[in-house]
Amino acid sequence: MTESQRLTEFRRQEEELVFESFDHHAAWRLGSLIAGRAITEGFGVAIDIRRHNVVLFRCILPGATADQEEWIRRKSNSVLRFEHSTALLAEQFSDRNPLGGGWLDPADYTLAGGSFPLRVRGAGVIGAVTVSGLASDKDHQLVVGGIRNYLKTVAPGTST
């Protein structure tokens, strides 16, 4: 897939994966779906769902390391700052890096894939769902697959 095709795909995902509503119960169900898939696949990941600084769901699976805590913090900061997935941001900024140089501090932000905006119709981005522990693309796919599964099975009719 070319850079342009990847960017188009990431934008399409953000347009498609929109919630009608999202509360603490939705966070639990979404996080549990993602964790269930990770357990089935044997992925040692950490999963985090937050509304800005309030953690609504957290799961650390066997094989995840202490580093995942920092990756989650930095990935979710990037999503909440730009209101786009870290995969889209990484692709969009592939020719210029906004980290360092006085713009964004790399100690607080990263463009590694695996964090996705929680977008609610009529409200915009209200939080982020983040996975850390795999390669960036695999982290992203696990999050997107979980959201897609949630919208299809738990909250049918909520995506566009």
Residue pairs with C-beta under 8 A, 6 or more apart in sequence:
1 9
3 91
3 94
6 91
7 88
7 91
7 92
10 84
10 85
10 87
10 88
10 91
11 88
13 85
13 116
13 144
14 84
14 85
14 88
14 116
14 117
14 119
15 160
16 148
16 159
16 160
17 116
17 119
17 144
17 147
17 148
17 151
17 159
18 119
18 120
18 121
18 158
18 159
18 160
19 26
19 118
19 119
19 120
19 121
19 151
19 155
19 158
20 120
20 121
20 155
20 157
20 158
21 120
21 158
22 118
22 120
22 126
22 127
24 56
26 150
26 154
26 155
27 49
27 56
27 57
28 56
28 57
29 150
29 154
30 49
30 57
30 129
30 146
30 147
30 150
30 154
31 47
31 49
31 56
31 57
31 58
31 59
31 129
32 57
33 146
33 149
33 150
33 154
34 47
34 59
34 129
34 131
34 142
34 143
34 145
34 146
35 47
35 59
35 61
37 142
37 145
37 146
37 149
38 45
38 47
38 61
38 131
38 142
39 61
42 63
43 61
43 63
43 133
43 134
43 138
43 142
44 61
44 62
44 63
44 64
44 65
44 133
45 61
45 63
45 64
45 68
45 131
45 132
45 133
45 134
45 139
45 142
46 58
46 59
46 60
46 61
46 64
46 68
46 69
46 71
46 72
46 131
46 132
46 133
47 57
47 58
47 59
47 60
47 61
47 129
47 130
47 131
48 55
48 57
48 58
48 72
48 76
48 128
48 129
48 130
48 131
48 132
49 55
49 56
49 57
49 58
49 118
49 127
49 128
49 129
49 130
50 56
50 76
50 127
50 128
50 130
51 118
51 126
51 127
52 80
52 127
56 127
60 68
61 133
63 133
64 132
64 133
65 133
67 132
68 132
68 133
71 110
71 112
71 114
71 132
72 115
72 130
72 132
73 108
74 106
74 107
74 108
74 109
74 110
74 112
75 86
75 110
75 112
75 114
75 115
75 128
75 130
75 132
76 115
76 128
76 130
77 108
77 109
78 86
78 89
78 109
78 110
78 111
78 115
79 85
79 86
79 115
79 116
79 117
79 125
79 128
79 130
80 125
80 127
80 128
81 104
81 109
82 89
83 117
83 119
83 124
83 125
84 92
84 117
85 113
85 115
85 116
85 117
85 140
85 143
86 110
86 111
86 112
86 113
86 114
86 115
86 116
86 136
86 140
87 113
87 114
87 116
87 136
87 137
87 140
89 111
90 111
90 112
90 113
90 136
93 111
97 111
98 104
98 109
98 111
99 105
99 106
99 109
99 110
99 111
100 106
112 136
112 139
113 136
113 137
113 139
113 140
114 130
114 131
114 132
114 134
114 136
114 139
114 140
114 142
114 143
115 128
115 129
115 130
115 131
115 143
116 128
116 129
116 130
116 140
116 143
116 144
116 147
117 125
117 127
117 128
118 125
118 126
118 127
118 128
118 129
119 125
119 126
120 126
129 143
129 146
129 147
130 143
131 139
131 140
131 142
131 143
132 139
133 139
134 142
148 159
151 158
151 159
152 159
